[in-house]
Each structure stands twice: as C-alpha cells, then as structure tokens.
Amino acid sequence: MAPQAWMLGENGEENLESPKELLPLSRLEEIGVLYWQLDPKKPESEEELTKIRKERGYSYFDLIEICPEKLENYEEKLKNFYREHIHADEEIRYCLEGSGYFDVRDKNDEWIRIWIKEGDMIILPAGIYHRFIVDRSNYIKLMRLFIGEPVWTAHNRPQEDHPVRQEYVKNVKGNTGFALAAR
C-alpha cells in the first residue's frame, strides 16, 4: 500500500471533526514528491533498493530510530523536525519499521500530510517546505539516504531568497519538471 496523503486545516493542524479525504498520489508528484513501496522483510526489495540507489546516486545511508528510548534529546529533536524548513538537497527516507508523518507545502502553500508506514520510501525535492512528526505509535525506524556525504543543514522558513527554494518554486509553478530521476 502506498503512502496516504490528505490536506491539513488552515492552521496546519489535523481537523479531527471532519473525515480525511485522501488525495490521489498524483498530487504529490505535482510538487516533486516521489515514493516507492518496498517490503523491508523481502529480499527482492533489497534488489529494488539497490537499483534505486544506483540510478539516483545514493552512495551513503544510515539508520535512525525516532522514539524516546533510542533518540537522545528526543523532545528537542522532535521540535526541530517539526519546525518548517527546506534542505539544499533531496530528503530521502525509507521506513523500515513504525510510522510517522511528513507534512509538505503544496503549490498554494497549504499543508499536505503524508502518512508513511513500514515499506514506504519517500523523496522530498530540494527546496520544498516540510516538517516531520511521529504518529501515535511514537516510533519510526528510517533509513536516510544521501548522495555523497550527508548534509544535515535545515534552513528554517522563511527561505524565499534561497537559490534552491527559488529553483523549486520555478519548477512547481512552471510545471517545468524537477531534477529528479524518473522511476
């Protein structure tokens, strides 16, 4: 099953009184978000992951477990992950266990919540405003992938003058495509 996505309320928070209307995943593709469904427990997924890494040039990876017992300064790190920001590079995450939410801004600067679960791999393009939070399970184990050495720099909003943000906006508004390899 692919990741599920839906709109958040005007204040960027979940509206618990109205039912979620799931968005077609094409809405994510419109803003440059890519996804794959793999099964971390099946060998053929390892082959698919190796193929994706080779095609996209992901030469480095590490693992992170986000939960109170495994992540030092857990509460502070969650606050940082949830602060709206961009990166100068793609953000690639493969969910090996657990689940959580990536919130991304759409073309109208409205929040889309993406619920990723075990087996979901998501790529957020450089320059997209986003944030991350664990869900009720309070646990997620992610593989983080990088091209070359990892870059951890988050640029908190506002970043409208950042060259990567300007390029991202140009690509989204002009439908000119992204510097993302085709699947």
Secondary structure by P-SEA (a helix, b strand, c coil): ccbbbbbbccccccccccccccccaaaaaaabbbbbbbbcccaaaaaaaaaaaaaaccccccccccccccccaaaaaaaaaaccccccbbbbbbbccccbbbbbbccccbbbbbbbcccbbbbbcccccbbbbbccccbbbbbbbbccccccccccccccccaaaaaaaaaaaaccccccccc
